[in-house]
Amino acid sequence: MNECTAQAGLAFPHVVILGAGPAGLAAAWRLARRGTLRVTVLEQREEVGGYAGSFTLEGCRVDYGSHRLHPATPREILEDLRSLLGADLLRRPRHGRIRLQGRWIHFPLQPLDLLTHLPPQFLLGVAADAVCKPFRTSTDSHSFAGVLERGLGRTICREFYFPYAEKLWGFPPTELAATQARRRISGDSLGKLARKLQAAFTRNGQGRSFYYPRRGYGQISEALAEAARAARAEICLGAEVTALLCAGPRVRAVQFRRHGSTHRVPADAVLSTLPVQRLVERIEPPAPENVRGAAAQLQFRGLLLIYLVLAQDRFSEFDAHYFPEPAMPLSRLSEPKNYSGASEPRGRTVLCAELPADPGQPYWQMSDAELGHAVCAWVAGVGLPVAAPVLGVVTRRLRCAYPVYRRGYEEHFAVLDHWLAQMENLLTFGRQGLFVHDNTHHALIMAYAAAECVSERGELDHTAWRAHRRRFEAHVVED
Ligand SMILES: Cc1cc2nc3c(=O)[nH]c(=O)nc-3n(C[C@H](O)[C@H](O)[C@H](O)COP(=O)(O)OP(=O)(O)OC[C@H]3O[C@@H](n4cnc5c(N)ncnc54)[C@H](O)[C@@H]3O)c2cc1C
């Protein structure tokens, strides 16, 4: 069902949700099933799921880059997903590899594998860093580089995290804020890394496995959308939000473009998962100059996804290969079939290569065919030759893949956040809405919390939301 009748008036307070990624859909489901609110979701694309969606290529379900649901997902959310997906929510073993100094290291890390495969010089370096740790001081506690080098020592940082960070986020680690280390790296000290390794033996495989839906990661969002619709939420696809029409500190209506025409829908409350900068740009009358200036300072890193359709059953036994080294432009290569363990379709598999790049940069300008050739050459260069015929190359270009925490970004974000907090009936959440590095389970936690802050009369409880926001600060991304 994709008929958008958002113009129709109903007696219930109207909550308009912007974006049908997992955050927007989970909030819609939680609100609609109360039965006392009218809920409309506006999504610019023709499919749900946002960056956590899936699509089909030559019979293979593929995701927007490597996606897995982490076992760290809170029990309540996991139980809900289990009830929506049933036996389709699979528990799968993790089986990846990291390329380091010309060798392959298993990921998740395994103590014996590390001892046998890490270059001896690297091992000696880490041992020396561990011994010197009590004497290590850092003068730079404000940058990603300073915080991480103090916690992990020189070897792991210089050989792994620093080149990987620069590749992923496009800036030298000294220019990235310390928050990026705290929120993005769960093993940010040698002690935490050691505990992760120890857990490999003691936690009954937790951290060595993940949840994954049988029909691709996007099945999570599809199930949430179905449940929301069953609870009478309306999900308008192909509806690009173009303006939030305000009177004083209240949004009165949301304007969107759909199939060439412009529509307006009145709103009692608006929950937005749009990139926060884009949200601010869409508010009318326009936000003050300083707020728009701050919005312009916040940057996202782009990501090219290059899918190669291969005429073979399987390319490798691994779900993902990670490439921290600077000589390799790709950050990761994944094989979607290995995530679900699907045996179908026979004689076909897809590789998904992740190439961090921003619009306007040379890689972004390349054609699909050129990118396909480049990927084949790059992976052959690290000992992964593509031997089977390449049946097709398809790309997806994500403009807002990763928030970039450049030093000083906090001040710009605070200006936006403070100004948006004055809006009585608007709340922004989700990965791009709060400009956070997150996992899907974090986006779902935010969605549950956002829904909780909407009263039966469609009013927002900003005090409760501020308390939730403080708790979100403890979220750390799981890799
Ligand atoms: C490469 C990559 C790998 C990842 N891997 C993992 C992983 O392994 N595990 C994990 O848990 N998480 C992973 N994540 C994070 C995960 O994708 C996010 O947590 C999740 O997508 C966030 O959901 P969201 O609803 O907040 O935002 P999004 O998924 O970004 O959804 C926002 C929605 O808003 C819509 N929208 C934007 N502008 C407009 C507009 N003007 N009008 C209407 N609609 C609009 C978009 O089309 C989109 O559908 C990964 C992310 C990336 C980029």
The ligand as a Tripos MOL2 file, in Angstrom:
@<TRIPOS>MOLECULE
LIG
   53    58     1     0     0
SMALL
NO_CHARGES

@<TRIPOS>ATOM
      1 C1         28.1140    1.7210    5.5170 C.3       1 LIG1
      2 C2         27.3020    1.5700    6.7720 C.ar      1 LIG1
      3 C3         27.3620    0.3770    7.4760 C.ar      1 LIG1
      4 C4         26.6170    0.2240    8.6450 C.ar      1 LIG1
      5 N1         26.6790   -0.9610    9.3090 N.ar      1 LIG1
      6 C5         25.9140   -1.1630   10.4050 C.ar      1 LIG1
      7 C6         25.9160   -2.4120   11.0810 C.ar      1 LIG1
      8 O1         26.6050   -3.3580   10.6960 O.2       1 LIG1
      9 N2         25.1180   -2.5650   12.1720 N.ar      1 LIG1
     10 C7         24.3250   -1.5530   12.6370 C.ar      1 LIG1
     11 O2         23.6180   -1.7560   13.6220 O.2       1 LIG1
     12 N3         24.3010   -0.3350   12.0190 N.ar      1 LIG1
     13 C8         25.0710   -0.1290   10.9160 C.ar      1 LIG1
     14 N4         25.0410    1.0820   10.2670 N.ar      1 LIG1
     15 C9         24.1830    2.1520   10.8100 C.3       1 LIG1
     16 C10        22.7250    2.0310   10.3290 C.3       1 LIG1
     17 O3         22.6690    2.1120    8.9300 O.3       1 LIG1
     18 C11        21.9510    3.1650   10.9660 C.3       1 LIG1
     19 O4         21.9510    2.9790   12.3620 O.3       1 LIG1
     20 C12        20.5040    3.2930   10.5480 C.3       1 LIG1
     21 O5         20.3550    3.3580    9.1760 O.3       1 LIG1
     22 C13        19.9620    4.5730   11.1630 C.3       1 LIG1
     23 O6         18.5880    4.6490   10.9220 O.3       1 LIG1
     24 P1         17.8410    6.0480   10.8500 P.3       1 LIG1
     25 O7         16.4110    5.7220   10.6540 O.co2     1 LIG1
     26 O8         18.2600    6.8820   11.9980 O.co2     1 LIG1
     27 O9         18.4510    6.8030    9.5620 O.3       1 LIG1
     28 P2         18.4480    6.4590    8.0140 P.3       1 LIG1
     29 O10        18.5390    5.0040    7.7990 O.co2     1 LIG1
     30 O11        19.4880    7.3180    7.4130 O.co2     1 LIG1
     31 O12        17.0020    6.9530    7.5260 O.3       1 LIG1
     32 C14        16.7040    8.3140    7.2690 C.3       1 LIG1
     33 C15        15.5980    8.3410    6.2170 C.3       1 LIG1
     34 O13        15.2230    9.7040    5.9540 O.3       1 LIG1
     35 C16        14.9540    9.8250    4.5810 C.3       1 LIG1
     36 N5         15.0400   11.2360    4.1690 N.ar      1 LIG1
     37 C17        16.1480   12.0290    4.1380 C.ar      1 LIG1
     38 N6         15.8250   13.2490    3.6710 N.ar      1 LIG1
     39 C18        14.4860   13.2370    3.4120 C.ar      1 LIG1
     40 C19        13.5590   14.2030    2.9310 C.ar      1 LIG1
     41 N7         13.9200   15.4680    2.6110 N.pl3     1 LIG1
     42 N8         12.2590   13.8470    2.7930 N.ar      1 LIG1
     43 C20        11.8320   12.5920    3.1270 C.ar      1 LIG1
     44 N9         12.6750   11.6390    3.5740 N.ar      1 LIG1
     45 C21        13.9840   11.9590    3.7310 C.ar      1 LIG1
     46 C22        16.0390    8.9630    3.9340 C.3       1 LIG1
     47 O14        15.7080    8.6280    2.5980 O.3       1 LIG1
     48 C23        16.0570    7.7580    4.8750 C.3       1 LIG1
     49 O15        15.1640    6.7550    4.4540 O.3       1 LIG1
     50 C24        25.7980    1.2930    9.1170 C.ar      1 LIG1
     51 C25        25.7450    2.4990    8.4010 C.ar      1 LIG1
     52 C26        26.4870    2.6400    7.2470 C.ar      1 LIG1
     53 C27        26.4240    3.9430    6.4970 C.3       1 LIG1
@<TRIPOS>BOND
     1     1     2 1
     2     2     3 ar
     3     2    52 ar
     4     3     4 ar
     5     4     5 ar
     6     4    50 ar
     7     5     6 ar
     8     6     7 ar
     9     6    13 1
    10     7     8 2
    11     7     9 ar
    12     9    10 ar
    13    10    11 2
    14    10    12 ar
    15    12    13 ar
    16    13    14 ar
    17    14    15 1
    18    14    50 ar
    19    15    16 1
    20    16    17 1
    21    16    18 1
    22    18    19 1
    23    18    20 1
    24    20    21 1
    25    20    22 1
    26    22    23 1
    27    23    24 1
    28    24    25 2
    29    24    26 1
    30    24    27 1
    31    27    28 1
    32    28    29 2
    33    28    30 1
    34    28    31 1
    35    31    32 1
    36    32    33 1
    37    33    34 1
    38    33    48 1
    39    34    35 1
    40    35    36 1
    41    35    46 1
    42    36    37 ar
    43    36    45 ar
    44    37    38 ar
    45    38    39 ar
    46    39    40 ar
    47    39    45 ar
    48    40    41 1
    49    40    42 ar
    50    42    43 ar
    51    43    44 ar
    52    44    45 ar
    53    46    47 1
    54    46    48 1
    55    48    49 1
    56    50    51 ar
    57    51    52 ar
    58    52    53 1
@<TRIPOS>SUBSTRUCTURE
     1 LIG1         1 GROUP 0 **** ****
